[in-house]
Amino acid sequence: LFRSEYLIYRNGKLFDSTGPNQTGFNDTLVYCDTMYQYVIVAVSDANDSITSSSNTDSAKAYDHIPPQKVYLKTVSVTEPNKGVTISWAPSPSWDVKNYYIYRKSFVTGNLKFVDSTNQTTYIDSSESVTAPDCYYVFARDHCGNQSDGSNNGCVIILSAQNQAGYNDLEWNGYQTWNDGVQNYNVYKKEDSQGWNMIGTTTSGTVHDFTDRNLGDSTITFCYQVEAVENPGKYNQLSRSTVTCIHQNATVFIPNTFSHYNLDGLNDYFGPVGLYIKNYTMQIYNRWGEQVYKTGKGKPWDGTFQGQNTQQGIYIYIITVEDYNGNVYNFKGNITIYQ
């Protein structure tokens, strides 16, 4: 039989072919620890319908060469303080079975297995995000050979400290992009409002920011920063944890008020200021008789038992609470004028 080519069948399906003078073939597209069946069919040059088949033989592949390591593109806090999204470029090795994700504790330095996946994105919600732990990804093939670890991707932890009239922010720099960090964007949310970008650092080496634009009636100031990768192959972003703080109260106690004419000026008495959560107040006349009491932050209108009080000096005892739980105590005199 004059042959024109050999057809190679693997597991019952045509897989490849060779020329008439080739009597060997190296199948490299195999998974480790998997059995493959092969049949060779010689095809006549004169008539394709004339063939001759070999016997069937089987072989199981093995491999001791680990896959090439992956590149970890980003580690980002995508579910505020509850979930970290890890994404990576796939290993260049074609025979990768899955990827193993590890987290290195910032506190103990221990490397802990998190999970495995055959995808290139994973969300770790196994623990609350409180420390700048670092993630590594390893590729494994079907023989269990494991690649070297990827570059590390470390969580950005944001902290905030309230100061009188402004908030100071600090965070650890993102690690590690091949192209480095270009800058950080700073985002803020006041109470139930949406997130707004309020600033950008001048470079990727600046890890602090001061917010001086604070709403006077805002209760809660929440912040998050975003690392921006230098332009390059991947152009990734990585977001930090979210931190929320309150301003300490600023309190002013008037020393006079007049409620008789109700002209909109000094008609009521009570502590005023910013970021006051609640206050309690007792008012006494000169004979020690209590003429007013509130535990719900309601100012005094200058009346007692439905009647206007006499002008003169009254004693107040006030306790103010702010949203940080700070308590401020005040005691003094208030003068009522007609």
Backbone torsions as a table, in degrees:
resi	resn	phi	psi	omega
1	LEU	NA	119.5	177.4
2	PHE	-84.3	117.6	-173.5
3	ARG	-97.1	146.4	175.3
4	SER	-103.0	-26.4	179.2
5	GLU	-166.1	166.0	172.3
6	TYR	-112.7	131.8	174.6
7	LEU	-99.3	133.8	-178.5
8	ILE	-108.4	120.7	177.9
9	TYR	-106.8	132.5	177.0
10	ARG	-122.3	123.1	-178.8
11	ASN	53.5	40.1	174.3
12	GLY	83.7	1.5	-178.0
13	LYS	-123.9	142.1	177.0
14	LEU	-60.5	126.1	-172.5
15	PHE	-113.9	-41.2	-176.7
16	ASP	-164.7	178.7	177.2
17	SER	-146.7	160.8	178.0
18	THR	-131.6	168.7	175.3
19	GLY	-74.0	171.2	-174.0
20	PRO	-68.2	-21.4	-176.1
21	ASN	-99.5	2.4	-179.1
22	GLN	-97.7	128.6	-178.8
23	THR	-121.3	23.6	176.4
24	GLY	-151.7	157.2	-178.1
25	PHE	-152.5	137.5	179.8
26	ASN	-110.4	109.2	-179.6
27	ASP	-90.3	106.1	-179.2
28	THR	-99.4	-9.5	-178.7
29	LEU	-90.6	62.1	-177.7
30	VAL	-127.7	150.8	174.8
31	TYR	-92.9	141.2	-178.8
32	CYS	-62.9	146.7	175.3
33	ASP	62.4	28.9	177.7
34	THR	-121.4	132.5	-179.4
35	MET	-83.5	133.4	178.4
36	TYR	-124.5	139.4	175.5
37	GLN	-105.9	137.6	-177.0
38	TYR	-126.9	143.8	172.2
39	VAL	-136.9	135.3	177.2
40	ILE	-106.9	130.6	179.7
41	VAL	-119.7	121.7	175.0
42	ALA	-87.3	134.4	-176.7
43	VAL	-115.3	132.3	-179.3
44	SER	-71.6	141.4	177.3
45	ASP	-73.7	-29.2	-177.3
46	ALA	-76.4	-34.4	-175.0
47	ASN	-152.5	114.7	-176.6
48	ASP	-61.4	-16.3	-179.1
49	SER	-80.3	-10.1	178.9
50	ILE	-95.1	113.6	-177.4
51	THR	-133.6	165.5	175.1
52	SER	-142.4	123.8	-175.6
53	SER	-100.6	145.2	176.0
54	SER	-81.6	178.8	168.2
55	ASN	-70.6	169.4	176.6
56	THR	-97.2	134.6	176.8
57	ASP	-135.4	157.4	-175.6
58	SER	-127.5	155.2	177.1
59	ALA	-153.9	147.8	176.9
60	LYS	-114.8	128.1	-176.6
61	ALA	-78.0	151.9	172.2
62	TYR	-138.9	160.8	-174.0
63	ASP	-157.6	138.8	175.3
64	HIS	-120.7	8.3	-178.0
65	ILE	-96.5	118.8	-179.3
66	PRO	-70.2	156.3	176.5
67	PRO	-66.0	163.8	173.9
68	GLN	-73.4	146.1	-175.4
69	LYS	-71.8	160.3	-177.6
70	VAL	-97.3	166.2	174.5
71	TYR	-108.8	121.0	179.4
72	LEU	-80.6	115.5	-173.3
73	LYS	-79.4	-42.4	-178.9
74	THR	-163.9	152.2	170.5
75	VAL	-126.4	117.7	-170.6
76	SER	-137.8	137.5	176.7
77	VAL	-81.0	101.6	-173.7
78	THR	-102.2	-18.6	171.9
79	GLU	-118.0	102.7	-165.7
80	PRO	-41.7	110.7	174.6
81	ASN	64.2	12.9	-180.0
82	LYS	-127.8	-27.6	-176.0
83	GLY	-139.7	135.1	178.0
84	VAL	-115.8	125.7	177.6
85	THR	-95.8	124.7	178.8
86	ILE	-111.8	131.2	176.9
87	SER	-134.7	147.3	-176.5
88	TRP	-146.9	157.8	173.0
89	ALA	-78.1	142.2	-178.2
90	PRO	-64.7	154.4	175.3
91	SER	-63.0	141.5	175.8
92	PRO	-64.7	-15.8	-179.8
93	SER	-75.7	133.4	-173.4
94	TRP	-79.0	-19.1	-172.0
95	ASP	-98.3	24.7	178.5
96	VAL	-71.0	131.5	178.0
97	LYS	-89.7	-46.2	179.1
98	ASN	-160.0	177.9	-178.4
99	TYR	-121.1	139.7	179.4
100	TYR	-108.5	130.6	-175.7
101	ILE	-109.5	130.1	179.1
102	TYR	-124.4	148.2	176.0
103	ARG	-120.3	128.1	178.3
104	LYS	-98.7	120.9	-177.5
105	SER	-69.2	130.5	176.0
106	PHE	-67.9	-31.1	-175.6
107	VAL	-78.5	-49.3	-173.7
108	THR	-100.2	-20.9	-175.3
109	GLY	79.7	3.1	-178.8
110	ASN	-78.6	143.7	177.3
111	LEU	-98.1	120.2	-174.6
112	LYS	-117.7	132.2	176.5
113	PHE	-68.7	131.3	-179.1
114	VAL	-101.3	-53.6	-176.4
115	ASP	-174.8	172.5	173.0
116	SER	-126.5	155.2	-178.7
117	THR	-158.1	157.1	172.7
118	ASN	-100.9	7.5	176.0
119	GLN	-94.3	178.2	177.9
120	THR	-115.0	18.6	174.0
121	THR	-141.0	141.8	-179.6
122	TYR	-148.3	141.2	175.4
123	ILE	-109.3	118.4	177.5
124	ASP	-96.0	107.8	177.3
125	SER	-118.9	25.5	-175.8
126	SER	-74.3	-25.3	-178.2
127	GLU	-142.5	155.2	173.9
128	SER	-66.5	146.2	-176.0
129	VAL	-91.5	103.6	-177.1
130	THR	-128.2	-9.3	-176.6
131	ALA	-139.2	156.0	-179.0
132	PRO	-76.8	58.2	176.9
133	ASP	-64.2	154.1	-178.4
134	CYS	-114.9	145.1	-179.5
135	TYR	-110.8	148.0	174.9
136	TYR	-135.4	147.4	178.9
137	VAL	-123.2	134.2	177.9
138	PHE	-119.5	139.9	175.6
139	ALA	-95.1	139.6	176.3
140	ARG	-127.1	141.3	177.1
141	ASP	-97.1	-175.0	-174.8
142	HIS	-71.1	-14.9	177.0
143	CYS	-91.3	-2.6	-177.9
144	GLY	87.1	5.3	175.5
145	ASN	-69.5	134.9	-176.0
146	GLN	-115.7	137.5	179.4
147	SER	-73.6	171.1	167.6
148	ASP	-65.5	160.8	179.9
149	GLY	-69.4	152.4	176.2
150	SER	-70.6	176.5	166.1
151	ASN	-61.1	157.9	-180.0
152	ASN	-83.3	152.8	172.1
153	GLY	-130.1	115.0	-171.5
154	CYS	-111.4	136.9	-178.2
155	VAL	-64.9	139.1	173.7
156	ILE	-87.8	120.6	177.2
157	ILE	-104.1	121.5	-178.4
158	LEU	-100.9	134.4	174.1
159	SER	-123.9	153.2	-178.4
160	ALA	-137.5	144.1	178.8
161	GLN	-131.1	125.8	179.3
162	ASN	-80.2	139.1	172.4
163	GLN	-124.3	169.4	-178.2
164	ALA	-66.3	102.6	176.5
165	GLY	90.7	0.0	177.4
166	TYR	-157.5	166.8	178.9
167	ASN	-123.5	132.4	177.5
168	ASP	-99.7	133.2	179.6
169	LEU	-116.1	143.0	173.9
170	GLU	-142.7	151.1	179.4
171	TRP	-155.4	159.8	173.6
172	ASN	-81.9	146.1	-179.6
173	GLY	-70.2	147.9	179.5
174	TYR	-70.0	140.7	174.2
175	GLN	-131.4	144.4	-11.0
176	THR	-134.8	121.9	173.5
177	TRP	-100.0	141.7	176.3
178	ASN	-59.7	-37.0	-177.6
179	ASP	-88.9	-5.0	177.1
180	GLY	79.8	173.5	-179.0
181	VAL	-95.4	129.6	178.5
182	GLN	-81.3	-47.8	-179.0
183	ASN	-169.2	179.3	175.9
184	TYR	-123.9	133.5	172.3
185	ASN	-95.5	140.5	-177.6
186	VAL	-112.1	129.7	-178.8
187	TYR	-118.4	148.2	179.2
188	LYS	-136.8	145.1	172.0
189	LYS	-129.7	124.8	177.9
190	GLU	-104.1	117.0	-179.1
191	ASP	52.4	-125.5	-175.3
192	SER	-90.5	4.9	178.5
193	GLN	-72.4	165.6	179.5
194	GLY	-78.2	174.3	179.3
195	TRP	-76.9	139.0	176.4
196	ASN	-135.1	138.7	175.2
197	MET	-76.3	126.1	-174.8
198	ILE	-112.8	-4.9	179.9
199	GLY	179.0	167.5	178.3
200	THR	-139.6	136.1	177.7
201	THR	-73.7	159.3	-177.1
202	THR	-75.9	-19.5	179.5
203	SER	-159.5	175.0	179.3
204	GLY	-78.8	-5.3	178.9
205	THR	-94.8	-3.9	178.4
206	VAL	-92.7	122.8	-175.1
207	HIS	-123.4	34.7	177.5
208	ASP	-150.1	159.4	-177.8
209	PHE	-158.7	143.9	177.0
210	THR	-116.6	125.5	178.2
211	ASP	-102.4	110.9	179.7
212	ARG	-105.3	-0.2	-178.0
213	ASN	-102.3	81.6	-174.8
214	LEU	-108.0	134.1	176.8
215	GLY	-71.4	131.2	-177.2
216	ASP	-64.2	-30.9	-177.4
217	SER	-99.1	3.8	-178.1
218	THR	-75.0	136.9	177.5
219	ILE	-90.4	-50.3	-173.4
220	THR	-121.1	129.4	175.5
221	PHE	-109.0	117.1	178.9
222	CYS	-111.5	143.7	-176.2
223	TYR	-134.3	152.7	171.8
224	GLN	-151.6	141.8	176.9
225	VAL	-114.7	157.6	-175.5
226	GLU	-132.0	120.2	175.3
227	ALA	-79.7	136.7	179.8
228	VAL	-115.0	121.9	-179.5
229	GLU	-73.5	144.0	173.6
230	ASN	-57.8	147.8	178.8
231	PRO	-55.8	135.5	-177.7
232	GLY	-178.2	-137.4	-174.3
233	LYS	-76.0	-37.3	-170.8
234	TYR	-113.9	-32.5	176.3
235	ASN	53.3	58.4	-173.7
236	GLN	-93.5	167.2	173.8
237	LEU	-126.4	149.8	175.9
238	SER	-140.8	125.0	-177.8
239	ARG	-100.2	150.1	-178.4
240	SER	-86.9	-179.4	167.5
241	THR	-66.1	164.6	175.5
242	VAL	-101.2	134.3	174.7
243	THR	-126.4	140.0	-177.8
244	CYS	-124.8	137.1	179.5
245	ILE	-139.8	168.1	175.8
246	HIS	-121.3	152.7	170.1
247	GLN	-80.7	145.9	171.9
248	ASN	-69.0	151.0	-178.2
249	ALA	-69.4	144.7	165.8
250	THR	-112.1	127.3	-169.7
251	VAL	-124.5	135.2	174.2
252	PHE	-126.8	132.1	178.4
253	ILE	-111.8	113.9	176.6
254	PRO	-63.5	156.0	177.6
255	ASN	-109.5	-4.6	175.1
256	THR	-143.8	155.6	166.7
257	PHE	-161.5	157.2	-179.5
258	SER	-133.2	118.8	-175.6
259	HIS	-108.3	1.7	-171.5
260	TYR	-72.1	-44.1	-175.2
261	ASN	-89.9	-11.2	177.6
262	LEU	47.6	54.6	-179.4
263	ASP	-94.4	8.6	179.6
264	GLY	87.6	-0.1	179.3
265	LEU	-118.3	117.6	178.1
266	ASN	56.0	39.0	-180.0
267	ASP	-81.6	-18.7	-177.3
268	TYR	-133.2	156.5	179.9
269	PHE	-122.5	135.1	176.3
270	GLY	172.4	169.1	178.6
271	PRO	-67.9	142.1	176.1
272	VAL	-127.2	160.5	-180.0
273	GLY	153.4	-153.3	-176.8
274	LEU	-119.9	147.9	170.7
275	TYR	61.1	35.3	176.4
276	ILE	-89.5	123.3	179.5
277	LYS	-83.5	-46.0	-177.9
278	ASN	-164.6	162.6	172.3
279	TYR	-150.8	153.0	171.0
280	THR	-110.9	150.2	-176.4
281	MET	-152.0	136.3	171.5
282	GLN	-124.2	138.6	179.1
283	ILE	-121.2	132.8	180.0
284	TYR	-125.2	145.4	174.0
285	ASN	-85.3	-177.3	-173.8
286	ARG	-66.4	-16.2	179.0
287	TRP	-96.5	6.8	177.5
288	GLY	83.6	10.1	179.8
289	GLU	-85.2	131.1	179.3
290	GLN	-75.2	122.7	-178.4
291	VAL	-107.5	-12.0	178.4
292	TYR	-159.4	146.3	176.7
293	LYS	-151.9	136.1	173.9
294	THR	-144.4	144.4	172.9
295	GLY	-117.7	7.3	-174.3
296	LYS	-122.6	25.2	175.0
297	GLY	67.0	35.3	179.8
298	LYS	-104.6	124.9	-177.9
299	PRO	-69.2	161.1	-179.8
300	TRP	-88.3	134.8	-179.9
301	ASP	-93.5	6.2	176.3
302	GLY	85.0	11.9	179.6
303	THR	-109.8	159.4	175.3
304	PHE	-140.6	121.3	-177.1
305	GLN	53.9	40.5	174.9
306	GLY	82.5	0.5	-178.9
307	GLN	-118.6	150.9	175.4
308	ASN	-64.6	135.8	176.4
309	THR	-76.4	160.5	178.8
310	GLN	-73.2	152.7	175.4
311	GLN	-68.3	153.2	-178.1
312	GLY	146.4	-164.3	-175.4
313	ILE	-102.0	134.4	178.0
314	TYR	-126.8	155.4	-178.8
315	ILE	-104.1	135.2	177.3
316	TYR	-120.2	148.8	170.5
317	ILE	-128.3	117.7	-173.2
318	ILE	-127.4	135.6	172.5
319	THR	-123.3	120.6	-177.6
320	VAL	-108.3	137.6	174.7
321	GLU	-119.1	134.2	175.8
322	ASP	-103.6	-177.7	-174.0
323	TYR	-77.4	-7.4	173.6
324	ASN	-92.9	0.2	-178.4
325	GLY	86.1	3.9	176.6
326	ASN	-70.5	144.1	-179.3
327	VAL	-120.3	132.5	-179.2
328	TYR	-123.0	128.5	-178.4
329	ASN	-110.1	135.1	-179.3
330	PHE	-133.8	141.6	174.7
331	LYS	-143.1	132.6	-178.2
332	GLY	-175.4	-164.7	-176.8
333	ASN	-114.1	145.4	174.1
334	ILE	-126.2	132.2	-179.3
335	THR	-105.4	128.3	176.9
336	ILE	-99.3	128.5	176.7
337	TYR	-113.5	152.0	173.2
338	GLN	-78.3	NA	NA
